[in-house]
Structure formats: structure tokens, C-alpha cells
Amino acid sequence: MLKIRLSRAGKKNMPFFRVVLTEHTAAAKHWYKEVLGFYNPLTKEFKIKDVEKVKEYLSKGVQFSPRVEKLVKINNISL
């Protein structure tokens, strides 16, 4: 099952996350299929690059991780 979830990037004490499409059993850091956006917790910036592509994945049965789902709702991104 594919999921849209966060993958940690950035330096020590400077977190940065990519929003990635990956298999739910695989490690999100290395084995993702596609980068869909990013989240910077220091500035609280959250962005999805291509909303239409995410809508297409959701229609095919892909699910959000709980944290990404919460970020989408907080930032009022309509999907």
C-alpha cells in the first residue's frame, strides 16, 4: 500500500522534511517513489508542489500518514 508521508532531511538541529510517496513498509528516507512537497518545522512552512497529482493519487487509493493529513488540514489545502 502506498502512503504519502514525511521523509527527514536537513542537518543536525535544522530539520527539514520532504513530503514523499512511498510504500508503507519501506524506509521513507531512501526508498521513496516521488517527492510531492516539503515541510519546514522551523518556519511552519508546508507546501505541496502539484495538488492535482496528489488528488490523482488519492483517487487511486493512496493514503496520507496521520502527520501529513494533519498538516494538510491546518494549512487549508483543498484536496
Order of alpha helices (4+ residues) and beta strands (2+ residues): beta-beta-beta-beta-alpha-beta-alpha
